[in-house]
Amino acid sequence: MTGNVLTALRSSVRRPAGLPGWNSIRGRMAIVLAVPTCLLLALIGLGVADRAADWSAARATEAQVGVLLRAQELVREVQRERGLTNGLLGGEEGYRDDVAAQRVRTDEARDALRAALDEESGALPDAAVSALRAADVPFAALTATREDADAGTADRAATLRTYTRAVTALIDAESAGAPDGDRRIAQGVQALQALARATEAVALERGSLNGVFAAGRFRDGEYLDFTEVRAARVAALGQFRQLAGDGEESALDGAFGTAAARRVVGYEARAERGADGSALAVSPGRWWADMSTLVDDLHGVQRSVGDDVRARAAEAGSAATRQLGGFLALGALILAVAVALAVFSARSITRPLGALADEADAVAGSRLPEAVRRIQEAGPDTPLSDDVERPELPGGAREISRLAAALRNVEDAAVGLAAQQAVLRRTSTESLASLGRRNQSLLNRQLGLITTLESQELDPDALAELFELDHLATRMRRNAESLLVLAGEESPARSWKGTVPVADVVRSAVSEVEQYRRVAAVDIEQGGVRGHCVAELSHLLAELVENALMFSPPAQPVEVYGWRDGAEYCLAVVDRGIGMTPERLAESNAVLSGKADSPHAAPTRFLGHHVVGALAARLGAHVELRPTQGTGVTAYVALPAALMQAPTSTAALRG
């Protein structure tokens, strides 16, 4: 049948002319995805990543230069405070008010740098952020230095070193996390850092000589410090000229070509003549004013260089943005072409696949369940009919045609398998029921014969053996009845007229287990069970008691309790054995409540739970396993009021 279906389908499938491989899903998907995928990979690999990196580097450089200019503002203020403080310690008391005002400006510049660093920390390299935050540590020593300077106990050389350490730490931090990428931008940042070191040398010279001129001469080691500072300035300016452009170098020459700068050269010449410690007749105020003009001009050059670097970074970022936008636009165009091709090809695929999906839904939702139901409801001798009208299978590419044929084959196989399973289940159920009834009939005869022998036997030992044989036969009868319960059959009625006390039902259940001597009816409150359900309730309790005995230590008793709970009557079978895991307890309760699979669908070694669950469903009772306090498991049975006689007394029967 399958071969005929496939042959008919293959002959009816049209193979459209066109691109090679268009008659298969694989070929269509290869044509649709190959060209745009290759173009997009080339586009993304060669353009987008590179441009995105350039944009990110330009943005980081722009942010870093902005923070560096803030740092230079702080450096400038600290340099001014250092020079004024050094002049004050040299004996020039006229600087005291200027020092106080300058400290305020220094603290404001420090707060501005902190705010800028917090705002731009996300755009800066981690190394730059860490270095700038670490550079703030030496500023903590300025508080004690200021207090000593105000008290007049500060050493001029030590104070100068304290301020210089703070400035040097900040300038060194500016070189951390140097930007990569554009060579001109990186060179501009290096030039800015070189100019910062040169400006620091000039400012340090201003501060140190301010103290010397205030004192009137060089002290021990101060002239050597003066020469070292001038050498550092010359080296830093030489490095700047190598890195700077023509405009930036012209700006530097302009700063050193002012009248104030020329007067500074004259003051320096006088200082050189005082190397032997002779008196220096230079006004500290004039030196400070002219030198401050030079330092301010150098800071102006720094700002100009920084603005140039930021402009270059912004230009590089804009160029990268434009190029990135172009790449993305090209990618969008390619994607649009790919989508158009995909839509065109998908229409030829999704239509037959949609029809095939509808066919599968119809098979799973209606046709297959209907066929299974019809087979299961059919009698043993009813022939199975194959005359079921089925819709025509959709055509299309080869793979879709094969899938449609496979779906039809699956449907046929599922119907056949359902028929086999229905027959097998029906046969198994009937076999179990037949076997159970045969065993039950034989055991009833055997029990009758044993009862007759017991009434005729006078020997106590032989009578004890007959009682033991009676007990074994009773247990075998319960097993036969369990077979009937599992098979879904009603066992032959063993009913009593009227009602039977609960204690008698418990004794009847205990008599049907092997180790009945270990069972103790501890506290059974009076109650009457209606006769038509006594046998099934006794069977249910016997299964629970036997399970409790099986999983309890040999010397440990199993206890049975009974009490009224409103209109219901409750029984509890308590063992203190090995207990059950929470997972296993949940599985067992599912079986007892009838929510688990039947023993035919899910075989298990705990068949007693399936028997109890079936009997509880017949009685309308609720059975649940719970952990016993300490160890073990307690089985609770709640009997509905319909099975019980209304109470007439509150007395309890104790066994």
C-alpha positions as CSV (number, residue, x, y, z in Angstrom):
1,M,0.0,0.0,0.0
2,T,2.8,2.4,0.9
3,G,4.7,1.7,-2.3
4,N,1.6,2.4,-4.4
5,V,1.0,5.7,-2.6
6,L,4.6,6.8,-3.1
7,T,4.5,5.9,-6.8
8,A,1.3,7.8,-7.3
9,L,2.6,10.8,-5.5
10,R,5.9,10.9,-7.3
11,S,4.2,10.7,-10.7
12,S,1.9,13.6,-9.8
13,V,4.6,15.9,-8.6
14,R,5.5,18.6,-11.1
15,R,9.2,19.5,-11.4
16,P,9.3,23.2,-12.3
17,A,12.0,24.3,-14.7
18,G,14.3,27.0,-13.5
19,L,17.3,27.1,-11.2
20,P,19.1,23.9,-10.6
21,G,18.0,22.2,-7.4
22,W,14.8,24.2,-7.2
23,N,12.7,21.1,-6.9
24,S,14.0,20.3,-3.4
25,I,13.8,22.2,-0.2
26,R,17.5,21.9,0.3
27,G,18.2,23.4,-3.1
28,R,15.8,26.2,-2.6
29,M,17.2,27.1,0.8
30,A,20.7,27.0,-0.6
31,I,19.8,29.4,-3.4
32,V,18.0,31.8,-1.0
33,L,20.6,31.9,1.7
34,A,23.9,31.5,-0.1
35,V,24.2,34.9,-1.8
36,P,23.0,37.2,1.0
37,T,24.8,35.1,3.7
38,C,28.2,35.5,1.9
39,L,27.6,39.2,1.3
40,L,26.6,39.9,4.8
41,L,29.5,37.9,6.3
42,A,31.9,39.9,4.1
43,L,30.3,43.1,5.0
44,I,30.2,42.5,8.7
45,G,33.7,40.9,8.8
46,L,35.5,43.7,6.8
47,G,33.5,46.8,7.7
48,V,31.2,47.0,10.6
49,A,33.6,45.6,13.3
50,D,36.5,47.8,12.2
51,R,34.3,51.0,12.0
52,A,32.7,50.2,15.3
53,A,36.1,49.8,17.0
54,D,37.2,53.2,15.5
55,W,34.1,54.9,16.7
56,S,34.5,53.5,20.2
57,A,38.2,54.5,20.3
58,A,37.4,58.0,19.2
59,R,34.6,58.3,21.8
60,A,36.9,57.1,24.5
61,T,39.7,59.5,23.4
62,E,37.3,62.4,23.3
63,A,36.1,61.6,26.8
64,Q,39.6,61.0,28.1
65,V,41.0,64.3,26.7
66,G,38.1,66.1,28.4
67,V,39.0,64.6,31.7
68,L,42.7,65.3,31.2
69,L,41.9,69.0,30.7
70,R,40.0,68.9,34.0
71,A,43.1,67.3,35.6
72,Q,45.3,70.0,34.1
73,E,43.0,72.7,35.7
74,L,43.6,71.0,39.0
75,V,47.3,70.8,38.3
76,R,47.4,74.5,37.6
77,E,45.7,75.4,40.8
78,V,47.9,73.1,42.9
79,Q,51.0,74.6,41.2
80,R,49.8,78.1,42.1
81,E,49.1,77.1,45.7
82,R,52.5,75.4,45.9
83,G,54.3,78.6,44.7
84,L,52.4,80.9,47.0
85,T,52.9,78.6,50.0
86,N,56.6,78.4,49.3
87,G,56.9,82.2,49.1
88,L,54.9,82.5,52.4
89,L,57.3,80.0,54.1
90,G,60.3,82.0,52.6
91,G,59.2,85.0,54.7
92,E,56.8,86.9,52.3
93,E,53.8,87.5,54.6
94,G,52.0,89.4,51.9
95,Y,51.1,86.0,50.3
96,R,49.0,84.9,53.3
97,D,45.6,86.1,51.9
98,D,46.5,84.9,48.4
99,V,47.3,81.4,49.8
100,A,43.9,81.2,51.5
101,A,42.0,82.2,48.4
102,Q,44.1,79.8,46.3
103,R,43.3,76.9,48.5
104,V,39.6,77.4,47.8
105,R,40.2,77.4,44.1
106,T,42.3,74.2,44.4
107,D,39.5,72.4,46.3
108,E,36.9,73.5,43.7
109,A,39.1,72.2,40.9
110,R,39.6,68.9,42.7
111,D,35.8,68.5,43.1
112,A,35.3,69.3,39.4
113,L,37.7,66.6,38.4
114,R,36.0,64.1,40.6
115,A,32.6,64.9,39.1
116,A,34.0,64.7,35.6
117,L,35.6,61.4,36.4
118,D,32.4,59.9,37.8
119,E,30.4,61.2,34.7
120,E,32.8,59.9,32.1
121,S,34.1,56.7,33.8
122,G,32.0,54.5,31.6
123,A,33.7,55.8,28.4
124,L,37.3,55.9,29.8
125,P,39.7,52.9,29.8
126,D,39.8,51.1,33.1
127,A,43.5,51.8,33.5
128,A,42.9,55.6,33.1
129,V,40.1,55.6,35.7
130,S,42.1,53.6,38.2
131,A,45.2,55.8,37.8
132,L,43.2,59.0,38.1
133,R,41.4,57.8,41.3
134,A,44.7,56.6,42.7
135,A,46.3,60.0,42.0
136,D,43.8,61.6,44.4
137,V,45.5,59.8,47.4
138,P,48.5,62.2,47.7
139,F,46.1,65.1,48.0
140,A,45.1,63.8,51.5
141,A,48.5,64.9,52.8
142,L,47.8,68.6,51.8
143,T,45.5,69.1,54.8
144,A,48.3,68.5,57.3
145,T,50.7,70.5,55.2
146,R,48.4,73.5,55.1
147,E,47.9,73.4,58.8
148,D,51.7,73.4,59.4
149,A,52.2,76.2,56.9
150,D,49.5,78.3,58.8
151,A,51.2,77.6,62.1
152,G,54.6,78.5,60.7
153,T,56.1,75.1,61.6
154,A,56.4,73.7,58.1
155,D,59.7,73.1,56.4
156,R,59.9,74.9,53.0
157,A,61.7,72.0,51.2
158,A,59.4,69.3,52.7
159,T,56.3,71.4,51.8
160,L,57.5,71.8,48.3
161,R,58.0,68.1,47.9
162,T,54.5,67.3,49.3
163,Y,52.9,69.6,46.7
164,T,55.2,68.3,44.0
165,R,54.3,64.6,44.8
166,A,50.6,65.5,44.4
167,V,51.1,67.2,41.1
168,T,53.5,64.5,39.8
169,A,51.0,61.7,40.7
170,L,48.3,63.5,38.7
171,I,50.5,64.1,35.7
172,D,51.7,60.5,35.7
173,A,48.0,59.3,35.9
174,E,47.3,61.3,32.7
175,S,49.6,59.0,30.7
176,A,47.7,55.8,31.9
177,G,45.4,54.2,29.4
178,A,46.8,56.0,26.4
179,P,44.3,55.7,23.4
180,D,45.0,53.4,20.5
181,G,43.7,53.7,17.0
182,D,44.3,56.9,14.9
183,R,48.0,57.8,14.9
184,R,47.4,61.6,14.8
185,I,45.1,61.4,17.8
186,A,47.6,59.2,19.8
187,Q,50.4,61.6,18.9
188,G,48.3,64.6,20.0
189,V,47.7,63.0,23.4
190,Q,51.4,62.3,23.8
191,A,52.2,65.9,23.0
192,L,49.6,67.1,25.5
193,Q,51.3,64.9,28.2
194,A,54.7,66.2,27.3
195,L,53.5,69.8,27.5
196,A,52.0,69.0,30.9
197,R,55.4,67.8,32.2
198,A,57.0,71.0,30.8
199,T,54.4,73.2,32.4
200,E,54.9,71.4,35.7
201,A,58.7,72.1,35.5
202,V,58.1,75.8,34.8
203,A,55.5,75.9,37.7
204,L,57.9,74.1,40.0
205,E,60.6,76.5,39.2
206,R,58.2,79.3,39.9
207,G,57.4,78.0,43.3
208,S,60.9,77.0,44.3
209,L,62.5,80.4,43.3
210,N,59.6,82.2,44.9
211,G,60.7,80.9,48.2
212,V,64.4,81.5,47.4
213,F,63.7,85.2,46.4
214,A,61.6,85.7,49.5
215,A,64.4,84.3,51.6
216,G,67.0,86.4,49.7
217,R,69.4,83.5,48.8
218,F,69.7,79.8,48.0
219,R,69.8,77.4,50.9
220,D,71.6,74.0,50.9
221,G,70.6,71.9,47.9
222,E,68.1,74.5,46.5
223,Y,70.3,75.6,43.6
224,L,70.8,71.9,42.6
225,D,67.0,71.5,42.6
226,F,66.7,74.6,40.5
227,T,69.1,73.2,37.8
228,E,67.3,69.8,37.7
229,V,64.0,71.5,37.2
230,R,65.3,73.5,34.3
231,A,66.8,70.4,32.8
232,A,63.5,68.6,33.1
233,R,61.7,71.6,31.4
234,V,64.1,71.5,28.5
235,A,63.7,67.8,28.0
236,A,59.9,68.0,28.1
237,L,59.8,70.9,25.7
238,G,62.1,69.0,23.3
239,Q,59.7,66.0,23.3
240,F,56.7,68.3,22.8
241,R,58.3,69.9,19.7
242,Q,58.9,66.5,18.2
243,L,55.3,65.5,18.6
244,A,53.5,68.8,18.1
245,G,52.3,70.2,14.8
246,D,53.4,73.5,13.3
247,G,50.5,75.5,14.8
248,E,51.0,74.0,18.3
249,E,54.8,74.7,18.1
250,S,54.1,78.3,17.1
251,A,51.7,78.7,20.1
252,L,54.5,77.5,22.4
253,D,57.0,80.0,20.9
254,G,54.4,82.7,21.4
255,A,54.1,81.8,25.1
256,F,57.9,82.1,25.5
257,G,58.1,85.2,23.4
258,T,56.1,87.6,25.6
259,A,57.7,90.4,27.6
260,A,56.9,88.6,30.9
261,A,58.8,85.5,29.6
262,R,61.8,87.6,28.6
263,R,61.9,89.1,32.1
264,V,61.7,85.6,33.6
265,V,64.9,84.8,31.6
266,G,66.6,87.8,33.3
267,Y,65.5,86.7,36.8
268,E,66.8,83.2,36.1
269,A,70.2,84.7,35.1
270,R,70.3,86.5,38.4
271,A,69.4,83.3,40.2
272,E,72.3,81.5,38.4
273,R,74.7,84.2,39.7
274,G,73.6,83.4,43.3
275,A,74.7,79.7,43.1
276,D,77.4,80.5,45.7
277,G,74.8,81.5,48.2
278,S,75.2,85.2,47.7
279,A,72.2,87.6,48.2
280,L,69.6,87.8,45.5
281,A,67.9,91.2,45.0
282,V,64.8,90.0,43.1
283,S,61.3,91.1,44.2
284,P,59.3,87.9,44.9
285,G,56.1,89.7,43.8
286,R,57.5,90.6,40.3
287,W,59.0,87.2,39.9
288,W,55.6,85.6,40.8
289,A,53.6,87.9,38.5
290,D,55.8,87.4,35.4
291,M,56.3,83.6,36.0
292,S,52.5,83.2,36.5
293,T,51.9,84.9,33.2
294,L,54.2,82.3,31.5
295,V,52.6,79.4,33.4
296,D,49.1,80.7,32.4
297,D,50.2,81.0,28.8
298,L,51.6,77.5,28.8
299,H,48.2,76.3,30.2
300,G,46.5,78.1,27.4
301,V,48.7,76.2,24.9
302,Q,47.7,73.0,26.7
303,R,44.0,73.8,26.3
304,S,44.6,74.6,22.7
305,V,46.4,71.2,22.1
306,G,43.7,69.4,24.0
307,D,40.9,71.1,22.0
308,D,42.8,70.0,18.8
309,V,42.9,66.4,20.0
310,R,39.3,66.4,20.9
311,A,38.4,67.9,17.6
312,R,40.4,65.2,15.8
313,A,38.7,62.5,17.9
314,A,35.3,64.0,17.2
315,E,36.1,64.1,13.5
316,A,37.3,60.5,13.6
317,G,34.1,59.4,15.4
318,S,31.9,61.2,12.9
319,A,33.8,59.6,10.0
320,A,33.4,56.2,11.6
321,T,29.7,56.9,12.2
322,R,29.2,57.8,8.6
323,Q,31.0,54.7,7.3
324,L,29.2,52.5,9.8
325,G,25.9,53.9,8.6
326,G,26.9,53.2,5.0
327,F,27.7,49.6,5.9
328,L,24.5,49.2,7.7
329,A,22.5,50.7,4.9
330,L,24.2,48.3,2.4
331,G,23.5,45.4,4.8
332,A,19.8,46.5,5.0
333,L,19.6,46.5,1.2
334,I,21.1,43.1,1.0
335,L,18.8,41.9,3.8
336,A,15.8,43.3,1.9
337,V,16.8,41.4,-1.2
338,A,17.3,38.2,0.8
339,V,13.8,38.7,2.4
340,A,12.3,39.1,-1.0
341,L,13.9,35.9,-2.3
342,A,12.9,34.1,0.9
343,V,9.3,35.2,0.6
344,F,9.2,34.2,-3.0
345,S,10.6,30.7,-2.3
346,A,8.7,30.3,1.0
347,R,5.4,30.6,-0.6
348,S,6.1,27.6,-2.7
349,I,7.1,25.7,0.5
350,T,4.7,26.9,3.2
351,R,1.5,26.3,1.2
352,P,2.0,22.5,0.8
353,L,3.5,22.4,4.3
354,G,0.4,24.2,5.7
355,A,-1.9,21.7,4.0
356,L,0.3,18.9,5.4
357,A,0.2,20.4,8.9
358,D,-3.6,20.6,8.7
359,E,-3.7,17.0,7.6
360,A,-1.5,16.0,10.6
361,D,-3.7,18.0,13.0
362,A,-6.8,16.2,11.6
363,V,-5.1,12.8,12.0
364,A,-3.9,13.5,15.6
365,G,-7.1,15.4,16.7
366,S,-9.9,13.4,15.2
367,R,-9.3,10.7,12.7
368,L,-6.8,8.6,14.7
369,P,-8.6,8.9,18.1
370,E,-11.9,8.0,16.3
371,A,-10.3,5.0,14.7
372,V,-8.8,3.9,18.0
373,R,-12.2,4.3,19.8
374,R,-14.0,2.4,17.0
375,I,-11.5,-0.5,17.3
376,Q,-11.6,-0.6,21.1
377,E,-15.4,-0.6,21.1
378,A,-15.7,-3.3,18.4
379,G,-16.5,-6.8,19.5
380,P,-14.0,-9.6,19.3
381,D,-15.5,-10.9,16.0
382,T,-16.1,-7.6,14.4
383,P,-13.9,-7.1,11.3
384,L,-11.9,-3.9,11.0
385,S,-13.0,-1.7,8.1
386,D,-10.4,0.2,6.0
387,D,-13.0,2.1,4.0
388,V,-12.3,5.5,5.6
389,E,-12.5,8.5,3.4
390,R,-9.2,10.5,3.6
391,P,-8.3,13.8,1.8
392,E,-5.9,14.0,-1.0
393,L,-2.3,14.5,0.1
394,P,-0.6,17.9,-0.8
395,G,2.0,17.9,-3.5
396,G,5.1,20.1,-3.9
397,A,8.9,19.4,-3.6
398,R,10.2,15.9,-3.3
399,E,10.7,16.2,0.4
400,I,7.2,17.4,1.0
401,S,5.7,14.6,-1.1
402,R,7.8,12.0,0.9
403,L,6.7,13.6,4.2
404,A,3.0,13.5,3.1
405,A,3.4,9.8,2.2
406,A,5.2,9.1,5.5
407,L,2.4,10.8,7.4
408,R,-0.1,8.6,5.7
409,N,2.0,5.6,6.6
410,V,2.3,6.7,10.2
411,E,-1.5,7.0,10.3
412,D,-2.0,3.5,8.9
413,A,0.7,2.1,11.3
414,A,-0.9,3.8,14.3
415,V,-4.3,2.5,13.5
416,G,-2.9,-1.0,13.0
417,L,-0.9,-0.7,16.3
418,A,-4.0,0.5,18.1
419,A,-6.0,-2.4,16.8
420,Q,-3.2,-4.8,18.0
421,Q,-3.0,-3.1,21.4
422,A,-6.8,-3.2,21.8
423,V,-6.9,-6.9,21.0
424,L,-3.9,-7.6,23.3
425,R,-5.4,-5.6,26.2
426,R,-8.8,-7.2,25.8
427,T,-7.2,-10.7,25.7
428,S,-5.0,-9.9,28.7
429,T,-8.0,-8.6,30.7
430,E,-10.1,-11.6,29.8
431,S,-7.3,-14.0,30.6
432,L,-6.8,-12.4,34.0
433,A,-10.5,-12.4,34.7
434,S,-10.8,-16.0,33.7
435,L,-7.8,-17.1,35.7
436,G,-9.0,-15.2,38.7
437,R,-12.5,-16.7,38.6
438,R,-11.2,-20.2,38.1
439,N,-8.8,-19.8,41.1
440,Q,-11.6,-18.2,43.1
441,S,-14.0,-21.1,42.4
442,L,-11.4,-23.7,43.3
443,L,-10.4,-21.9,46.4
444,N,-14.0,-21.5,47.6
445,R,-14.4,-25.3,47.2
446,Q,-11.0,-25.8,48.9
447,L,-12.1,-23.6,51.8
448,G,-15.4,-25.4,52.1
449,L,-13.5,-28.8,52.2
450,I,-11.1,-27.4,54.8
451,T,-14.0,-26.2,56.9
452,T,-15.6,-29.7,56.8
453,L,-12.3,-31.3,57.8
454,E,-11.9,-28.8,60.6
455,S,-15.4,-29.7,62.0
456,Q,-14.5,-33.4,61.9
457,E,-10.9,-33.3,63.2
458,L,-10.3,-34.1,66.9
459,D,-6.5,-34.1,67.0
460,P,-5.3,-30.6,68.2
461,D,-2.1,-30.8,66.1
462,A,-3.9,-31.8,63.0
463,L,-6.5,-29.2,63.6
464,A,-3.8,-26.5,64.0
465,E,-2.4,-27.6,60.6
466,L,-5.9,-27.4,59.1
467,F,-6.3,-23.9,60.5
468,E,-2.9,-22.9,58.9
469,L,-4.0,-24.4,55.6
470,D,-7.3,-22.5,55.9
471,H,-5.3,-19.3,56.4
472,L,-3.2,-20.0,53.3
473,A,-6.3,-20.7,51.2
474,T,-7.9,-17.4,52.5
475,R,-4.8,-15.5,51.3
476,M,-4.9,-17.3,48.0
477,R,-8.5,-16.3,47.6
478,R,-7.6,-12.7,48.2
479,N,-4.9,-12.9,45.5
480,A,-7.5,-14.3,43.1
481,E,-9.9,-11.5,43.9
482,S,-7.0,-9.0,43.3
483,L,-6.7,-10.4,39.8
484,L,-10.3,-9.7,39.2
485,V,-9.9,-6.2,40.6
486,L,-6.9,-5.5,38.3
487,A,-8.8,-6.9,35.3
488,G,-11.7,-4.5,36.1
489,E,-14.1,-7.3,36.8
490,E,-16.6,-7.4,39.7
491,S,-15.8,-10.3,42.0
492,P,-18.6,-12.6,43.1
493,A,-20.5,-11.0,45.9
494,R,-19.6,-12.0,49.5
495,S,-22.0,-9.8,51.3
496,W,-23.6,-9.8,54.7
497,K,-27.1,-8.8,55.7
498,G,-27.4,-5.7,57.9
499,T,-24.2,-4.2,59.2
500,V,-20.9,-5.6,60.4
501,P,-18.9,-4.0,63.2
502,V,-15.7,-2.2,62.1
503,A,-13.6,-4.3,64.5
504,D,-14.9,-7.5,62.8
505,V,-14.0,-6.1,59.4
506,V,-10.5,-5.3,60.7
507,R,-10.1,-8.8,62.1
508,S,-11.3,-10.3,58.8
509,A,-8.6,-8.2,57.0
510,V,-5.9,-9.2,59.4
511,S,-6.8,-12.9,59.0
512,E,-5.9,-12.7,55.3
513,V,-2.3,-11.7,55.8
514,E,0.7,-14.0,56.5
515,Q,2.1,-12.4,59.7
516,Y,-1.3,-11.6,61.3
517,R,0.2,-12.1,64.8
518,R,2.2,-8.8,64.4
519,V,-0.9,-6.8,63.8
520,A,-2.6,-5.0,66.7
521,A,-6.0,-3.3,66.6
522,V,-5.0,-0.6,69.1
523,D,-8.1,1.6,69.3
524,I,-11.1,0.9,67.1
525,E,-14.1,3.1,67.8
526,Q,-17.5,1.4,67.4
527,G,-19.1,1.6,64.0
528,G,-21.1,-0.5,61.6
529,V,-20.2,-1.2,58.0
530,R,-23.0,-2.0,55.6
531,G,-22.9,-5.6,54.5
532,H,-22.7,-5.0,50.8
533,C,-19.2,-3.4,51.0
534,V,-17.7,-5.5,53.8
535,A,-15.7,-7.9,51.5
536,E,-14.2,-5.1,49.5
537,L,-13.3,-3.0,52.5
538,S,-11.7,-6.1,54.2
539,H,-9.8,-6.7,51.0
540,L,-8.6,-3.1,50.9
541,L,-7.4,-3.2,54.5
542,A,-5.7,-6.5,54.0
543,E,-3.6,-5.1,51.1
544,L,-2.6,-2.1,53.3
545,V,-1.7,-4.2,56.3
546,E,0.3,-6.6,54.2
547,N,2.3,-3.7,52.7
548,A,2.9,-2.4,56.2
549,L,4.2,-5.8,57.4
550,M,6.4,-6.2,54.3
551,F,8.3,-3.0,54.9
552,S,8.6,-3.2,58.7
553,P,11.2,-4.9,60.8
554,P,10.2,-8.5,61.8
555,A,9.8,-7.7,65.5
556,Q,8.0,-4.4,64.9
557,P,4.2,-4.6,65.2
558,V,1.7,-2.9,62.8
559,E,-1.1,-0.9,64.5
560,V,-4.6,-0.3,63.3
561,Y,-6.7,2.6,64.6
562,G,-10.4,3.5,63.9
563,W,-12.4,6.6,64.8
564,R,-15.3,8.7,63.6
565,D,-14.7,12.1,62.0
566,G,-18.1,13.7,61.7
567,A,-20.2,11.7,59.3
568,E,-17.1,9.8,58.0
569,Y,-15.3,6.9,59.6
570,C,-11.5,6.9,59.4
571,L,-9.0,4.0,59.7
572,A,-5.2,4.2,60.0
573,V,-2.7,1.5,59.4
574,V,0.5,2.6,61.1
575,D,4.0,1.0,60.6
576,R,7.3,2.2,61.8
577,G,9.5,0.6,59.1
578,I,11.9,2.0,56.5
579,G,9.5,4.6,55.2
580,M,9.3,6.1,51.7
581,T,10.9,9.0,49.9
582,P,8.8,12.0,49.2
583,E,8.9,11.2,45.5
584,R,7.8,7.6,46.0
585,L,5.2,8.7,48.4
586,A,3.7,11.1,45.8
587,E,3.7,8.4,43.2
588,S,2.0,5.9,45.5
589,N,-0.7,8.5,46.4
590,A,-1.3,9.1,42.7
591,V,-1.9,5.4,42.2
592,L,-4.2,5.3,45.3
593,S,-6.3,8.2,44.0
594,G,-6.7,6.7,40.5
595,K,-4.6,9.4,38.8
596,A,-1.7,7.1,37.7
597,D,-1.5,4.8,34.7
598,S,-3.2,1.5,34.9
599,P,-1.1,-1.6,35.7
600,H,-1.5,-2.6,32.0
601,A,0.1,0.6,30.8
602,A,2.7,1.0,33.5
603,P,3.6,-2.3,35.2
604,T,4.9,-2.0,38.7
605,R,6.0,-4.3,41.6
606,F,3.6,-2.5,43.9
607,L,0.4,-4.0,42.5
608,G,-1.2,-3.8,45.9
609,H,-1.5,0.0,45.5
610,H,-3.4,-0.5,42.2
611,V,-5.7,-2.9,43.9
612,V,-6.3,-0.5,46.8
613,G,-6.9,2.3,44.4
614,A,-9.5,0.3,42.4
615,L,-11.3,-0.8,45.5
616,A,-11.3,2.7,47.0
617,A,-12.9,4.0,43.8
618,R,-15.6,1.4,44.0
619,L,-16.3,2.2,47.7
620,G,-16.1,6.0,47.2
621,A,-13.4,6.0,49.9
622,H,-10.3,8.2,50.1
623,V,-6.9,6.5,50.8
624,E,-3.7,8.4,51.4
625,L,-0.2,7.5,52.6
626,R,1.6,9.9,55.0
627,P,4.9,9.7,56.9
628,T,4.6,8.3,60.4
629,Q,6.1,10.5,63.1
630,G,9.6,9.2,63.6
631,T,9.9,6.5,60.9
632,G,7.5,4.5,58.7
633,V,4.4,5.2,56.8
634,T,0.7,5.6,57.9
635,A,-2.1,4.7,55.5
636,Y,-5.3,6.7,56.1
637,V,-8.7,5.4,54.9
638,A,-11.7,7.8,55.0
639,L,-15.0,5.9,54.5
640,P,-18.0,8.0,53.3
641,A,-21.1,8.2,55.4
642,A,-23.0,6.1,52.9
643,L,-21.0,3.0,53.9
644,M,-21.5,3.4,57.6
645,Q,-24.4,2.9,60.0
646,A,-25.4,6.0,62.0
647,P,-23.7,5.9,65.4
648,T,-25.8,4.9,68.4
649,S,-23.1,4.9,71.1
650,T,-19.8,6.6,71.8
651,A,-18.3,3.5,73.4
652,A,-15.0,2.1,71.9
653,L,-14.1,-1.5,71.3
654,R,-10.5,-2.1,72.2
655,G,-8.6,-5.0,70.6
